[in-house]
Amino acid sequence: MPRSVNAVASRARRKKVLKLAKGFFGRRKNVWTVAKNAVEKALCYAYRDRKQKKRNFRALWIMRINAGARLHGMSYSQFMGKVKANNIELNRKVLADLAMNHPEAFAAVVNKVK
């Protein structure tokens, strides 16, 4: 009896990977062996960078708060220490938005904690 290979499932699996490789450059988008490796690596990067995005945004918020605080004669660490001591329940995302887009509101927060 001949060996059964289930071509339907194999083709479906390959189609799924090639669909994920859409938009890749060169043979990475249409050659199975190349696309399989490219998609696998891309999914690894996607997983890693979902975590890294959170770190990058936090770092950006800290830079913006630091810049805003230094305009009012405080460092970032002094400002955040006083914010926590005064029980101001604003997170870094909101404080960074205030520092960038609403400087008068950020100045009010700084004056409250001084």
C-alpha positions in Angstrom: 0.0 0.0 0.0 1.4 3.5 -0.9 2.4 5.9 1.8 -0.2 8.6 2.7 1.3 12.1 2.9 -1.8 14.3 3.3 -1.0 16.9 0.7 -4.0 19.0 1.7 -2.7 19.6 5.2 0.9 20.2 4.0 -0.3 22.8 1.4 -2.5 24.5 4.0 0.5 24.8 6.4 2.7 26.2 3.6 0.1 28.6 2.5 -0.3 29.9 6.1 3.4 30.6 6.3 3.6 32.2 2.9 0.7 34.4 3.8 2.7 35.6 6.8 5.7 36.3 4.5 3.6 38.6 2.3 5.6 41.9 1.8 9.0 40.3 2.4 11.8 41.1 -0.1 13.0 38.7 -2.7 12.7 34.9 -2.3 11.7 35.4 1.3 8.1 35.9 0.2 7.6 33.0 -2.2 10.1 30.2 -1.7 9.0 27.8 1.1 12.3 27.0 2.7 13.4 30.7 2.8 10.0 32.0 3.8 9.7 29.5 6.6 13.0 30.7 8.2 12.1 34.4 7.6 8.7 34.1 9.2 10.0 32.2 12.2 12.6 34.9 12.8 10.0 37.6 12.3 7.7 36.1 14.9 10.6 35.9 17.3 11.3 39.6 16.8 7.6 40.4 17.1 7.4 38.6 20.5 10.6 40.3 21.7 9.7 43.7 20.6 6.2 43.7 22.1 8.1 43.7 25.4 10.7 46.2 24.2 8.1 48.6 23.1 6.9 49.0 26.7 10.5 49.8 27.8 11.1 52.3 25.0 7.9 54.2 25.8 8.7 54.3 29.5 12.2 55.7 28.6 10.6 58.3 26.3 8.2 59.4 29.0 11.1 59.7 31.5 13.0 61.9 29.1 10.0 64.2 28.5 9.3 64.5 32.2 13.0 65.2 32.9 13.0 68.0 30.3 9.9 69.5 31.7 11.0 69.3 35.3 14.4 70.9 34.4 12.6 73.9 33.0 11.3 74.5 36.5 14.7 73.9 38.2 14.2 70.3 39.3 15.8 67.0 38.2 13.6 64.0 37.2 14.4 62.1 40.3 13.6 65.0 42.7 10.4 65.7 40.8 9.2 62.0 40.9 10.2 61.7 44.6 8.1 64.7 45.5 5.2 63.6 43.3 5.1 60.3 45.2 5.5 62.0 48.6 2.6 64.3 47.8 0.4 61.4 46.8 -0.2 62.7 43.2 -1.7 59.7 41.3 -0.4 60.7 37.9 1.6 58.0 36.0 4.6 58.8 33.8 2.5 58.6 30.6 0.2 61.3 31.8 3.0 63.5 33.2 4.9 63.2 29.9 1.8 64.2 28.0 1.3 67.2 30.3 5.0 68.2 29.9 4.8 68.0 26.1 1.4 69.3 25.2 0.1 71.2 28.3 3.1 73.1 29.8 0.9 75.3 32.0 -0.8 72.2 33.6 2.7 70.6 34.1 3.9 73.8 35.7 0.9 73.6 38.1 1.9 70.1 39.1 5.5 71.2 39.7 4.4 74.2 41.8 2.1 71.8 43.8 5.0 69.5 44.7 7.6 72.3 45.4 
